[in-house]
Amino acid sequence: MHRCIVTSIIESETVYVECLYVMEKYMNAIKATLSTSQPVITEEEFGTIFYKISELHELHKSFLEGLKSAVASWEEPLCVGVHFKKMAENINVYGAFLHNYGRATDAVRRRCASSQRFADLTRQIACRGQPMSLDDLLHKPVARVQKNALVLHDLIKYTPASHPDHAMLTEALNMTQHFLDEFNIIQTKSMFPNADRAQRRLVKNSFIVELSDGHRKLRHLFLFNDVIACAKYKASGRDKFTFELKWFIPLPDIVVVEEDGSSAERETSPANIVALKSQACTVRDQILAEERALQDDKKIRLGGRGAAEKQRKKLAELEGQLVLASPNLIFRIAARAPASTALQRQHVFFLSSEYERTQWIDSIHALQASSAPPAGSNTVSMLELQSWVTACRSYLQTDMGSYLLRSGRDDSLLLGDLQLHIGGMSAPLDTAADYYIIIEVDSYGHYFRKAKSKLVCRSAQPRWNESFTIDLEGSQNLRLLLYEDAARPVLRGKCTLKLSREWVAESAAGGVSRTVCVGGGSLPLRLKLLPPERSARHVPNSKSGALFGAKITHVAKREKRNIPFIISACIREVERRGIHEVGIYRVSGSASDLNRLKKSFETNAYEAEQLLKEVDIHSVTGVLKLYLRELPEALFTDALYPDLLKAWGSTQGVGTSVDSGPAHTRRHALLKCYAQLPDLNKNCIDFLLNHFVKVNQHETENKMSLHNLATVFGPTLLRPSNNAPGAKQRTDLLAAGTVDAMAQAGILYCLLQQRQLAAQLSSHHRAPTLLD
């Protein structure tokens, strides 16, 4: 049986290779005209229409020869697995072809409309004694790639597990299925036609968020080869659902509407994603605490089974709201009105991934350009399509994942920040064009667009040399998409890089270097993975003054941290996206944002952590300065304040060099005071000064010198409290205009100079302190 199936595959492959040979022969004939005075098409059109045809022909010719050689040898057992595996390893050639397919058919259609000579040449191409059009030939690889998995399924079915081919065939099938999943091509045998494009088949489908009457609704979108249909999820028993068809548009009438910001339906009352995630995290932490209690016999269960089920149900409801609220990339289609250029009602969808949006748009354009719709498609009815989407429900796996958490013990999911530097192509692309890159990462199973590079114009070897900071939340993979900026953006390549927790240690030593292949070129990357803040995400607390105005010792004890979360989180956010900002720490933030941040930090650390990423960076620095100002006792303490002033001396100027004679003496006196600080205060001061030196390293961009930083933070970190000895006398001096603000700034400036010198001399393996 194994040999019979292989023989059948050879017969089918022979027909396909002949079609590719005819196409390459036709391609060469067209190419010969390019050097004449009357070329049939332009060089650019030639490169687009016949993209990857030669590579496909060579790939399948080698595959066919390998199969024929194996069968001719009559050795037993017949082994062909190596040839199928090699084919699967080169399936990215199909990926490049499919990415370009819509553009190729568009080019054929446009040239046929403008050149009768070319139109005549494309209609009658002899293939196996039958005339075929160029469109028919270009569609052959599209149809072929959809059948590869079926061939492997059948072959494995009749290949015993003990057969030498079984492991390689299984590996080839897994690679092929992964490829098909990336392109969202349905492989179910019952949905394939007996002949190419002879009847309806499902090309692409997924759950999607539709904006309907101003509200987000969960839908499932089906793209068949003759119609697009949208259905709602309808409950049909516990944890079960079916599809109820809402609307459909015949393929010829579908119009993909470009994003112009006009005539779009507006969303009413958009959800607060930060608040939803905050609530969901609180419920999740309660569930995890319950699970830990159940595993410890010494602990008493926090609630009954009913309470646990109630919490899980609440978490599922919150995650359902996040599924609706999280996507923000618009995908808009409309129906062309009969006998008119006007559009009927538009349908607006939200997606989270640029790749997913591109796949929908390209699939629609490719189907519209490839051929006429199947016979009978003009008489499509709601009843008929309802039966189709109902039939699809029996085998479609609708995995909506979780926008929050898959498992409390899933250690492969990463949290924190990814610092990514994209260099320039070290190996050139096929053609010179305008290119840009889209960066996406997954979050608990869903990909989200995170950043877009600058546009590099007219280059086959583009150089971006850009750095990005990407926040990770439940992430495993980084995805880079290479686009050509044309009338309609064309996806030229894609690569996925698996993130590794081991990069955290390597990042401390300078980062990780990788080179990825994308679009036929080689792209060098530099990556640093920074772990997240270990924040104490607690149940919201309504107690007033729990953070702002509270003693720092009480805050640190409650959070079980060496540095309060508000200090480390704010500094982390500044270093993530604000270190180049002009006037960082000098420019004031929004009063409303400050109030929101203050409330969030006092009630829910997770919500505050998310809000920091959304507000203006000057609001982030503002809330940090506010917290430090409202400490009942400054970090340098009331007890040491007089000694610090005494060590500084009344004649010391802010700009005095740290290496001068008097400054050297004062520096030792100040460091002696510093050594007497409590450990908690010393940790916080070290952390702040390390950060200030980092900010100063970018002085040419942010204009923040050490003197500017000392002026901003000196009076905050070295102020006496109202309860300190002599405070009334200093208040009188303040009123008289003789305050020691210059001394406060000068003390901090001296310590910053010392810290800067220590940083230059310190080891790379630890952060310096003032005592270095």
Secondary structure as UniProt FT lines:
FT   HELIX           2..32
FT   HELIX           33..35
FT   HELIX           43..49
FT   TURN            50..52
FT   HELIX           53..72
FT   TURN            73..74
FT   HELIX           81..89
FT   TURN            90..91
FT   HELIX           92..114
FT   HELIX           116..123
FT   STRAND          125..127
FT   TURN            128..129
FT   STRAND          130..132
FT   HELIX           134..157
FT   TURN            161..162
FT   TURN            164..165
FT   HELIX           166..182
FT   TURN            183..184
FT   HELIX           189..191
FT   TURN            196..197
FT   STRAND          202..212
FT   TURN            213..214
FT   STRAND          215..224
FT   STRAND          227..235
FT   TURN            238..239
FT   STRAND          241..250
FT   HELIX           251..253
FT   STRAND          254..256
FT   HELIX           273..295
FT   TURN            297..298
FT   HELIX           305..325
FT   STRAND          329..336
FT   TURN            338..339
FT   STRAND          343..351
FT   HELIX           354..370
FT   TURN            375..376
FT   HELIX           377..379
FT   HELIX           382..393
FT   TURN            394..395
FT   TURN            408..409
FT   TURN            411..412
FT   STRAND          414..424
FT   STRAND          433..443
FT   TURN            444..445
FT   STRAND          446..452
FT   STRAND          456..459
FT   STRAND          463..475
FT   STRAND          477..484
FT   STRAND          490..498
FT   TURN            501..502
FT   HELIX           503..508
FT   TURN            509..510
FT   STRAND          512..518
FT   TURN            519..520
FT   STRAND          521..530
FT   TURN            544..545
FT   TURN            548..549
FT   HELIX           552..559
FT   HELIX           565..577
FT   TURN            578..580
FT   TURN            582..586
FT   HELIX           591..603
FT   HELIX           605..612
FT   TURN            613..614
FT   HELIX           617..630
FT   TURN            635..636
FT   TURN            638..640
FT   HELIX           641..648
FT   TURN            650..651
FT   TURN            654..655
FT   TURN            658..659
FT   HELIX           661..675
FT   HELIX           679..696
FT   TURN            697..698
FT   HELIX           699..702
FT   HELIX           706..717
FT   TURN            722..723
FT   TURN            725..726
FT   HELIX           727..735
FT   TURN            736..737
FT   HELIX           741..761
FT   TURN            764..765
FT   TURN            770..771
//
